């Protein structure tokens, strides 16, 4: 049996292209896998917090926006260590993404 693609692995790959917020990253993963992998909010936000605790990503709040009721959106970005880890696993992750059914 092939190794499953984890939310953390998928998010690291999605963050290679730049910072993003949860729903944006869900859409990136879906686009990168041509719809074969769809992450839910229930797995994405805990995975992002875990990646932050592991020292692979950093988060920051953007300016509040009226369409969010004046609440800021939290963005996540790879730091140097996270970028290194993501790039080291990129070939394996892309291979798994291609096999996702």
TIMI-455745 format. One record per residue (C-alpha): residue number from 1; residue in three letters; chain; x, y, z. Coordinates in nm, 4 decimals. Example, Ala and Ser with C-alpha at 12.3 -4.5 7.8 and 13.67 -1.06 7.14 Angstrom:
     n   res   chain       east      north         up
     1   Ala       A     1.2300    -0.4500     0.7800
     2   Ser       A     1.3670    -0.1060     0.7140
//
This chain:
     n   res   chain       east      north         up
     1   Unk       A     0.0000     0.0000     0.0000
     2   Unk       A     0.1315     0.3467    -0.0901
     3   Unk       A     0.1951     0.6063     0.1791
     4   Unk       A    -0.1003     0.8430     0.2193
     5   Unk       A    -0.0560     1.2113     0.1465
     6   Unk       A    -0.0821     1.3964     0.4758
     7   Unk       A    -0.2359     1.7386     0.5169
     8   Unk       A     0.0989     1.8666     0.6460
     9   Unk       A     0.2883     1.7400     0.3400
    10   Unk       A     0.0296     1.8854     0.1036
    11   Unk       A     0.0339     2.2212     0.2824
    12   Unk       A     0.4129     2.2441     0.2725
    13   Unk       A     0.3999     2.1935    -0.1037
    14   Unk       A     0.1213     2.4510    -0.1420
    15   Unk       A     0.3204     2.7066     0.0577
    16   Unk       A     0.6212     2.6799    -0.1758
    17   Unk       A     0.4410     2.9196    -0.4116
    18   Unk       A     0.4012     3.1804    -0.1370
    19   Unk       A     0.2039     3.2754     0.1735
    20   Unk       A    -0.1625     3.1873     0.1983
    21   Unk       A    -0.4551     3.1570     0.4360
    22   Unk       A    -0.6440     2.8359     0.5133
    23   Unk       A    -0.9131     2.8416     0.2454
    24   Unk       A    -0.6636     2.9636    -0.0137
    25   Unk       A    -0.4312     2.6741     0.0704
    26   Unk       A    -0.7187     2.4253     0.0440
    27   Unk       A    -0.7812     2.5519    -0.3098
    28   Unk       A    -0.4098     2.5388    -0.3979
    29   Unk       A    -0.3845     2.1755    -0.2911
    30   Unk       A    -0.6944     2.0913    -0.4904
    31   Unk       A    -0.5508     2.2688    -0.7972
    32   Unk       A    -0.2041     2.1127    -0.7574
    33   Unk       A    -0.3572     1.7652    -0.7422
    34   Unk       A    -0.6085     1.8374    -1.0204
    35   Unk       A    -0.8915     1.7791    -0.7750
    36   Unk       A    -0.7672     1.4383    -0.6602
    37   Unk       A    -0.6909     1.5597    -0.3075
    38   Unk       A    -0.9368     1.7745    -0.1208
    39   Unk       A    -0.8489     1.8873     0.2303
    40   Unk       A    -1.1147     1.9939     0.4769
    41   Unk       A    -1.0927     2.2839     0.7175
    42   Unk       A    -1.0994     2.0332     1.0028
    43   Unk       A    -0.7623     1.8937     0.8959
    44   Unk       A    -0.5998     2.2058     0.7496
    45   Unk       A    -0.6054     2.4393     1.0478
    46   Unk       A    -0.4708     2.1838     1.2988
    47   Unk       A    -0.2009     2.0856     1.0460
    48   Unk       A    -0.0999     2.4504     0.9979
    49   Unk       A    -0.0763     2.5009     1.3746
    50   Unk       A     0.1337     2.1856     1.4046
    51   Unk       A     0.3665     2.3006     1.1251
    52   Unk       A     0.4049     2.6282     1.3121
    53   Unk       A     0.4863     2.4465     1.6389
    54   Unk       A     0.7426     2.2370     1.4509
    55   Unk       A     0.9129     2.5562     1.3338
    56   Unk       A     0.8436     2.5071     0.9621
    57   Unk       A     0.5934     2.7874     0.9042
    58   Unk       A     0.5208     3.1283     1.0505
    59   Unk       A     0.1848     3.2995     1.0685
    60   Unk       A     0.0766     3.6600     1.0691
    61   Unk       A    -0.2468     3.8539     1.0563
    62   Unk       A    -0.3309     4.0726     0.7583
    63   Unk       A    -0.5239     4.3960     0.7901
    64   Unk       A    -0.8903     4.3542     0.8892
    65   Unk       A    -1.1300     4.3581     0.5960
    66   Unk       A    -1.4968     4.4617     0.5777
    67   Unk       A    -1.5970     4.1386     0.3990
    68   Unk       A    -1.4733     3.9447     0.7030
    69   Unk       A    -1.6699     4.1631     0.9442
    70   Unk       A    -1.3589     4.3609     1.0329
    71   Unk       A    -1.1649     4.0497     1.1323
    72   Unk       A    -0.8125     3.9943     1.0013
    73   Unk       A    -0.7197     3.6886     0.8001
    74   Unk       A    -0.4333     3.4706     0.9309
    75   Unk       A    -0.1686     3.3960     0.6691
    76   Unk       A     0.0943     3.1231     0.6807
    77   Unk       A     0.4324     3.1232     0.5116
    78   Unk       A     0.7298     2.8932     0.4959
    79   Unk       A     1.0355     3.0011     0.6888
    80   Unk       A     1.3870     2.8971     0.5816
    81   Unk       A     1.3691     2.5564     0.7510
    82   Unk       A     1.0190     2.4917     0.6157
    83   Unk       A     1.1279     2.5812     0.2621
    84   Unk       A     1.4239     2.3454     0.2913
    85   Unk       A     1.2059     2.0590     0.4162
    86   Unk       A     0.9405     2.1246     0.1505
    87   Unk       A     1.1978     2.1267    -0.1289
    88   Unk       A     1.3681     1.8116     0.0033
    89   Unk       A     1.0356     1.6294    -0.0131
    90   Unk       A     0.9011     1.7962    -0.3275
    91   Unk       A     0.9810     1.5138    -0.5686
    92   Unk       A     0.8279     1.2506    -0.3404
    93   Unk       A     0.5235     1.4685    -0.2707
    94   Unk       A     0.4641     1.5422    -0.6385
    95   Unk       A     0.4862     1.1730    -0.7144
    96   Unk       A     0.2301     1.0971    -0.4455
    97   Unk       A     0.0049     1.3792    -0.5668
    98   Unk       A     0.0116     1.2276    -0.9145
    99   Unk       A    -0.1026     0.8933    -0.7681
   100   Unk       A    -0.3771     1.0301    -0.5432
   101   Unk       A    -0.7012     0.8649    -0.6397
//
